[in-house]
Amino acid sequence: MDAADLAQETERLIREQALACSGSAGSGESNTHCEKCGEPIPEARRQAVPGCRYCIKCQTEMEQ
């Protein structure tokens, strides 16, 4: 997977998460780091999903 593929996949996951949370979006400030793994949560995700607590990878794993 090259850099363009990785960027596209990241964007897709952020978009899917934002759509899944629309109408039931969290409230308050988003975490800057994932509560599960401690990795930084990208600013784009924090803006797309207000109140997010987990990085995309951990959120996806928990939803499966």
MOPAC internal coordinates of N, CA, C and O (Angstrom, degrees):
PM7 1SCF
backbone

  N    0.0000 0     0.00 0     0.00 0    0    0    0
  C    1.4460 1     0.00 0     0.00 0    1    0    0
  C    1.5262 1   107.43 1     0.00 0    2    1    0
  O    1.2310 1   120.87 1   -57.19 1    3    2    1
  N    1.3383 1   115.95 1   122.81 1    3    2    1
  C    1.4651 1   118.57 1   179.57 1    5    3    2
  C    1.5285 1   110.71 1   -88.48 1    6    5    3
  O    1.2310 1   120.85 1    -1.03 1    7    6    5
  N    1.3142 1   115.99 1   178.97 1    7    6    5
  C    1.4688 1   121.08 1  -175.04 1    9    7    6
  C    1.5242 1   112.19 1   -61.15 1   10    9    7
  O    1.2310 1   120.10 1   141.55 1   11   10    9
  N    1.3229 1   117.42 1   -38.45 1   11   10    9
  C    1.4658 1   120.31 1   179.65 1   13   11   10
  C    1.5241 1   110.79 1   -66.12 1   14   13   11
  O    1.2310 1   120.27 1   138.49 1   15   14   13
  N    1.3270 1   117.09 1   -41.51 1   15   14   13
  C    1.4667 1   120.61 1   177.74 1   17   15   14
  C    1.5258 1   110.87 1   -63.16 1   18   17   15
  O    1.2310 1   120.61 1   137.52 1   19   18   17
  N    1.3169 1   116.44 1   -42.48 1   19   18   17
  C    1.4621 1   121.07 1   179.59 1   21   19   18
  C    1.5282 1   111.07 1   -63.25 1   22   21   19
  O    1.2310 1   120.50 1   136.65 1   23   22   21
  N    1.3213 1   116.64 1   -43.35 1   23   22   21
  C    1.4652 1   120.66 1   178.55 1   25   23   22
  C    1.5210 1   110.81 1   -63.58 1   26   25   23
  O    1.2310 1   120.42 1   138.32 1   27   26   25
  N    1.3183 1   116.81 1   -41.68 1   27   26   25
  C    1.4638 1   121.05 1   179.39 1   29   27   26
  C    1.5300 1   110.85 1   -64.74 1   30   29   27
  O    1.2310 1   120.19 1   137.78 1   31   30   29
  N    1.3084 1   117.24 1   -42.22 1   31   30   29
  C    1.4636 1   121.10 1   178.91 1   33   31   30
  C    1.5273 1   110.98 1   -65.33 1   34   33   31
  O    1.2310 1   120.34 1   138.98 1   35   34   33
  N    1.3190 1   116.95 1   -41.02 1   35   34   33
  C    1.4625 1   120.91 1   177.91 1   37   35   34
  C    1.5205 1   110.37 1   -62.30 1   38   37   35
  O    1.2310 1   120.49 1   134.81 1   39   38   37
  N    1.3142 1   116.67 1   -45.19 1   39   38   37
  C    1.4663 1   120.70 1   178.53 1   41   39   38
  C    1.5276 1   110.97 1   -61.60 1   42   41   39
  O    1.2310 1   120.17 1   138.63 1   43   42   41
  N    1.3165 1   117.27 1   -41.37 1   43   42   41
  C    1.4644 1   121.43 1   179.42 1   45   43   42
  C    1.5272 1   110.43 1   -62.04 1   46   45   43
  O    1.2310 1   120.46 1   135.27 1   47   46   45
  N    1.3203 1   116.72 1   -44.73 1   47   46   45
  C    1.4627 1   120.16 1  -179.81 1   49   47   46
  C    1.5266 1   112.00 1   -64.77 1   50   49   47
  O    1.2310 1   120.44 1   139.68 1   51   50   49
  N    1.3172 1   116.76 1   -40.32 1   51   50   49
  C    1.4636 1   120.09 1   177.57 1   53   51   50
  C    1.5222 1   109.93 1   -63.26 1   54   53   51
  O    1.2310 1   120.64 1   135.89 1   55   54   53
  N    1.3237 1   116.38 1   -44.11 1   55   54   53
  C    1.4644 1   120.73 1  -179.93 1   57   55   54
  C    1.5208 1   111.03 1   -63.25 1   58   57   55
  O    1.2310 1   120.04 1   134.93 1   59   58   57
  N    1.3316 1   117.53 1   -45.07 1   59   58   57
  C    1.4637 1   121.14 1   178.72 1   61   59   58
  C    1.5245 1   111.05 1   -60.60 1   62   61   59
  O    1.2310 1   120.65 1   136.84 1   63   62   61
  N    1.3164 1   116.36 1   -43.16 1   63   62   61
  C    1.4584 1   120.27 1  -179.97 1   65   63   62
  C    1.5204 1   110.76 1   -64.72 1   66   65   63
  O    1.2310 1   120.48 1   138.15 1   67   66   65
  N    1.3136 1   116.68 1   -41.85 1   67   66   65
  C    1.4643 1   120.17 1   179.47 1   69   67   66
  C    1.5234 1   110.54 1   -63.34 1   70   69   67
  O    1.2310 1   120.24 1   138.01 1   71   70   69
  N    1.3189 1   117.14 1   -41.99 1   71   70   69
  C    1.4637 1   120.44 1   178.48 1   73   71   70
  C    1.5197 1   111.29 1   -66.43 1   74   73   71
  O    1.2310 1   120.29 1   140.60 1   75   74   73
  N    1.3082 1   117.04 1   -39.40 1   75   74   73
  C    1.4631 1   120.66 1   179.82 1   77   75   74
  C    1.5209 1   111.08 1   -64.85 1   78   77   75
  O    1.2310 1   120.59 1   148.32 1   79   78   77
  N    1.3020 1   116.48 1   -31.68 1   79   78   77
  C    1.4611 1   120.45 1  -177.46 1   81   79   78
  C    1.5213 1   113.08 1   -92.54 1   82   81   79
  O    1.2310 1   119.65 1   170.96 1   83   82   81
  N    1.3206 1   118.27 1    -9.04 1   83   82   81
  C    1.4631 1   118.57 1  -178.28 1   85   83   82
  C    1.5166 1   109.28 1   -63.22 1   86   85   83
  O    1.2310 1   121.40 1   -42.05 1   87   86   85
  N    1.2866 1   114.93 1   137.95 1   87   86   85
  C    1.4534 1   120.10 1  -176.65 1   89   87   86
  C    1.5108 1   112.58 1    87.21 1   90   89   87
  O    1.2310 1   120.30 1   156.17 1   91   90   89
  N    1.3148 1   117.03 1   -23.83 1   91   90   89
  C    1.4656 1   120.13 1   176.66 1   93   91   90
  C    1.5223 1   109.65 1  -133.73 1   94   93   91
  O    1.2310 1   121.56 1  -146.79 1   95   94   93
  N    1.3246 1   114.62 1    33.21 1   95   94   93
  C    1.4600 1   119.53 1  -177.67 1   97   95   94
  C    1.5161 1   110.85 1   -60.73 1   98   97   95
  O    1.2310 1   121.99 1   -33.83 1   99   98   97
  N    1.3146 1   113.79 1   146.17 1   99   98   97
  C    1.4523 1   119.24 1   177.72 1  101   99   98
  C    1.5154 1   110.30 1   -64.20 1  102  101   99
  O    1.2310 1   121.21 1    -9.77 1  103  102  101
  N    1.2709 1   115.29 1   170.23 1  103  102  101
  C    1.4511 1   118.84 1   178.20 1  105  103  102
  C    1.5171 1   108.57 1  -124.09 1  106  105  103
  O    1.2310 1   121.22 1   -13.89 1  107  106  105
  N    1.2983 1   115.27 1   166.11 1  107  106  105
  C    1.4467 1   119.41 1  -179.32 1  109  107  106
  C    1.5123 1   111.45 1    83.11 1  110  109  107
  O    1.2310 1   121.70 1     7.34 1  111  110  109
  N    1.2979 1   114.35 1  -172.66 1  111  110  109
  C    1.4542 1   120.05 1  -178.61 1  113  111  110
  C    1.5172 1   111.21 1   -80.59 1  114  113  111
  O    1.2310 1   121.40 1   -34.37 1  115  114  113
  N    1.3224 1   114.92 1   145.63 1  115  114  113
  C    1.4572 1   120.44 1   175.27 1  117  115  114
  C    1.5226 1   109.34 1   -77.25 1  118  117  115
  O    1.2310 1   120.86 1   -27.67 1  119  118  117
  N    1.3152 1   115.95 1   152.33 1  119  118  117
  C    1.4612 1   120.25 1   173.80 1  121  119  118
  C    1.5168 1   109.23 1   -69.84 1  122  121  119
  O    1.2310 1   120.34 1   -29.91 1  123  122  121
  N    1.3114 1   116.96 1   150.09 1  123  122  121
  C    1.4609 1   120.46 1   173.70 1  125  123  122
  C    1.5220 1   110.45 1   -87.24 1  126  125  123
  O    1.2310 1   120.66 1   160.62 1  127  126  125
  N    1.3471 1   116.34 1   -19.38 1  127  126  125
  C    1.4626 1   121.69 1   178.97 1  129  127  126
  C    1.5248 1   109.24 1  -133.71 1  130  129  127
  O    1.2310 1   120.77 1   -33.69 1  131  130  129
  N    1.3134 1   116.14 1   146.31 1  131  130  129
  C    1.4608 1   123.14 1  -178.67 1  133  131  130
  C    1.5292 1   110.85 1   -63.14 1  134  133  131
  O    1.2310 1   120.76 1   -45.67 1  135  134  133
  N    1.3331 1   116.15 1   134.33 1  135  134  133
  C    1.4678 1   120.60 1   178.62 1  137  135  134
  C    1.5205 1   112.35 1   -70.54 1  138  137  135
  O    1.2310 1   120.17 1   158.87 1  139  138  137
  N    1.3280 1   117.28 1   -21.13 1  139  138  137
  C    1.4635 1   120.18 1  -176.91 1  141  139  138
  C    1.5301 1   112.13 1   -90.60 1  142  141  139
  O    1.2310 1   120.46 1   129.16 1  143  142  141
  N    1.3386 1   116.73 1   -50.84 1  143  142  141
  C    1.4716 1   119.42 1  -174.40 1  145  143  142
  C    1.5258 1   113.93 1  -108.62 1  146  145  143
  O    1.2310 1   119.95 1   165.22 1  147  146  145
  N    1.3250 1   117.71 1   -14.78 1  147  146  145
  C    1.4564 1   121.12 1   178.79 1  149  147  146
  C    1.5167 1   115.37 1    84.30 1  150  149  147
  O    1.2310 1   120.04 1   179.89 1  151  150  149
  N    1.3304 1   117.53 1    -0.11 1  151  150  149
  C    1.4635 1   120.49 1   179.33 1  153  151  150
  C    1.5294 1   109.97 1   -72.65 1  154  153  151
  O    1.2310 1   120.14 1   -27.60 1  155  154  153
  N    1.3436 1   117.33 1   152.40 1  155  154  153
  C    1.4667 1   119.86 1   177.71 1  157  155  154
  C    1.5337 1   111.22 1   -63.09 1  158  157  155
  O    1.2310 1   120.70 1   -36.68 1  159  158  157
  N    1.3244 1   116.26 1   143.32 1  159  158  157
  C    1.4647 1   121.88 1   174.90 1  161  159  158
  C    1.5288 1   106.45 1   -97.07 1  162  161  159
  O    1.2310 1   119.76 1   -57.25 1  163  162  161
  N    1.3499 1   118.06 1   122.75 1  163  162  161
  C    1.4651 1   120.47 1  -177.70 1  165  163  162
  C    1.5328 1   112.26 1   -58.67 1  166  165  163
  O    1.2310 1   121.24 1   -34.00 1  167  166  165
  N    1.3165 1   115.23 1   146.00 1  167  166  165
  C    1.4671 1   121.45 1   179.85 1  169  167  166
  C    1.5280 1   111.31 1   -55.87 1  170  169  167
  O    1.2310 1   120.00 1   140.60 1  171  170  169
  N    1.3322 1   117.61 1   -39.40 1  171  170  169
  C    1.4698 1   120.49 1  -179.76 1  173  171  170
  C    1.5251 1   110.90 1   -59.46 1  174  173  171
  O    1.2310 1   120.04 1   139.59 1  175  174  173
  N    1.3047 1   117.52 1   -40.41 1  175  174  173
  C    1.4653 1   120.84 1   178.58 1  177  175  174
  C    1.5275 1   110.47 1   -68.43 1  178  177  175
  O    1.2310 1   120.36 1   137.67 1  179  178  177
  N    1.3121 1   116.92 1   -42.33 1  179  178  177
  C    1.4696 1   119.85 1  -179.16 1  181  179  178
  C    1.5213 1   111.44 1   -63.12 1  182  181  179
  O    1.2310 1   120.29 1   146.67 1  183  182  181
  N    1.3411 1   117.05 1   -33.33 1  183  182  181
  C    1.4614 1   120.36 1   177.57 1  185  183  182
  C    1.5238 1   111.25 1   -76.75 1  186  185  183
  O    1.2310 1   120.31 1   142.33 1  187  186  185
  N    1.3322 1   117.01 1   -37.67 1  187  186  185
  C    1.4669 1   121.04 1  -178.05 1  189  187  186
  C    1.5211 1   112.27 1   -73.05 1  190  189  187
  O    1.2310 1   120.33 1   148.76 1  191  190  189
  N    1.3363 1   116.98 1   -31.24 1  191  190  189
  C    1.4681 1   121.83 1  -176.62 1  193  191  190
  C    1.5283 1   108.97 1  -127.31 1  194  193  191
  O    1.2310 1   120.38 1   -97.41 1  195  194  193
  N    1.3276 1   116.88 1    82.59 1  195  194  193
  C    1.4644 1   119.39 1  -179.59 1  197  195  194
  C    1.5322 1   111.40 1   -56.32 1  198  197  195
  O    1.2310 1   120.96 1   -44.63 1  199  198  197
  N    1.3016 1   115.77 1   135.37 1  199  198  197
  C    1.4597 1   120.39 1   179.12 1  201  199  198
  C    1.5184 1   114.40 1    81.82 1  202  201  199
  O    1.2310 1   119.97 1  -169.13 1  203  202  201
  N    1.3497 1   117.65 1    10.87 1  203  202  201
  C    1.4674 1   118.85 1  -178.24 1  205  203  202
  C    1.5259 1   110.20 1   -64.41 1  206  205  203
  O    1.2310 1   121.24 1   -33.91 1  207  206  205
  N    1.3203 1   115.23 1   146.09 1  207  206  205
  C    1.4624 1   121.72 1  -177.02 1  209  207  206
  C    1.5235 1   112.49 1  -117.28 1  210  209  207
  O    1.2310 1   120.23 1   164.62 1  211  210  209
  N    1.3530 1   117.17 1   -15.38 1  211  210  209
  C    1.4573 1   121.52 1  -173.93 1  213  211  210
  C    1.5233 1   111.28 1  -128.73 1  214  213  211
  O    1.2310 1   120.65 1   -27.06 1  215  214  213
  N    1.3301 1   116.36 1   152.94 1  215  214  213
  C    1.4568 1   121.29 1   173.40 1  217  215  214
  C    1.5303 1   108.43 1   -69.86 1  218  217  215
  O    1.2310 1   120.43 1   -12.66 1  219  218  217
  N    1.3088 1   116.79 1   167.34 1  219  218  217
  C    1.4654 1   121.01 1  -177.69 1  221  219  218
  C    1.5223 1   110.89 1   -59.84 1  222  221  219
  O    1.2310 1   120.34 1   135.89 1  223  222  221
  N    1.3299 1   116.95 1   -44.11 1  223  222  221
  C    1.4645 1   120.60 1  -177.66 1  225  223  222
  C    1.5285 1   111.02 1   -59.69 1  226  225  223
  O    1.2310 1   120.17 1   129.77 1  227  226  225
  N    1.3217 1   117.28 1   -50.23 1  227  226  225
  C    1.4685 1   120.50 1  -178.34 1  229  227  226
  C    1.5207 1   111.26 1   -67.26 1  230  229  227
  O    1.2310 1   119.79 1   140.00 1  231  230  229
  N    1.3400 1   118.01 1   -40.00 1  231  230  229
  C    1.4608 1   121.05 1   178.83 1  233  231  230
  C    1.5229 1   110.02 1   -61.64 1  234  233  231
  O    1.2310 1   120.57 1   136.58 1  235  234  233
  N    1.3280 1   116.52 1   -43.42 1  235  234  233
  C    1.4619 1   120.96 1   179.66 1  237  235  234
  C    1.5186 1   110.61 1   -63.48 1  238  237  235
  O    1.2310 1   120.12 1   136.34 1  239  238  237
  N    1.3270 1   117.37 1   -43.66 1  239  238  237
  C    1.4677 1   121.05 1   178.93 1  241  239  238
  C    1.5236 1   111.21 1   -61.33 1  242  241  239
  O    1.2310 1   120.12 1   139.79 1  243  242  241
  N    1.3268 1   117.37 1   -40.21 1  243  242  241
  C    1.4612 1   120.62 1  -178.63 1  245  243  242
  C    1.5251 1   112.03 1   -70.44 1  246  245  243
  O    1.2310 1   120.17 1   152.56 1  247  246  245
  N    1.3342 1   117.27 1   -27.44 1  247  246  245
  C    1.4601 1   120.90 1  -178.74 1  249  247  246
  C    1.5204 1   112.81 1   -82.40 1  250  249  247
  O    1.2310 1   119.67 1   167.55 1  251  250  249
  N    1.3142 1   118.23 1   -12.45 1  251  250  249
  C    1.4695 1   120.93 1  -177.73 1  253  251  250
  C    1.5013 1   111.41 1   -87.50 1  254  253  251
  O    1.2310 1   120.10 1   180.00 1  255  254  253

